[in-house]
Structures are given as structure tokens and as C-alpha cells.
Amino acid sequence: MVGLWLVLFVYAAMTIATAYVLRRLARGTPVPLAPQEEDVTEYPVV
């Protein structure tokens, strides 16, 4: 039974860590929401 709680704890910790990292990555690179926005000329489109 201890193994099950350990697996659940590790799964929850990894889920929280993944969500945190993805949110930081998403916030770190400002990208225009749509091509018709005014600031799109300053953003290099690859």
C-alpha cells in the first residue's frame, strides 16, 4: 500500500512541476496573438 501512495505522490509532484515549467515557458516569450496585430512587425516570423 505504501508503494501506491508513493506512486501517487510522485505523479502529483511531476504534474505540478510540468504545469509550472510550461507556464514559465509560455510567459517567457511574448508572441502576438494574431498576425493582424500591430506589433507583429517587431516579431520575427520564421
N, C-alpha and C positions, 0 to 999 in steps of 0.2 A: 504493500500500500504506500510505503514511503517513496518508492520509485515513481508511482503515478503522480504524486504531489510534486516531486522534483521535476518531472517532465512538464507538468502544467506550469510550474513556476518559470522554467527556462523558456517555454513557449511564450508566456506572457511578457517576460523581460525582452525577448528578441522582437516581439511585435511592437512593443513600446519604443524600443531603440530604433527600429526601422522607420516607424512613423516620425520620430524626432529627426532622424537624419534626412528623410525625404522632405520634410517641411523646411529644414535649414537649406537644403539644396534649392528648393523651389523659391525661397525668399532671396537667395543669394544672386540670382541672375534675373534682373528686370527685363522682361520681354514685353513688347507691345501686345495688347490683347487682340488686335485685328490689323490687317495690312492698311486699312483706310485711316488709321490713327495718324495724327500729325507727327509724332516723334519717330515714326518708322524710318525716316530718312537717316536718323542718327544710329540706328541699329543695323549692324552688318548682317545681311541675309546671305546665307551660304547656299 
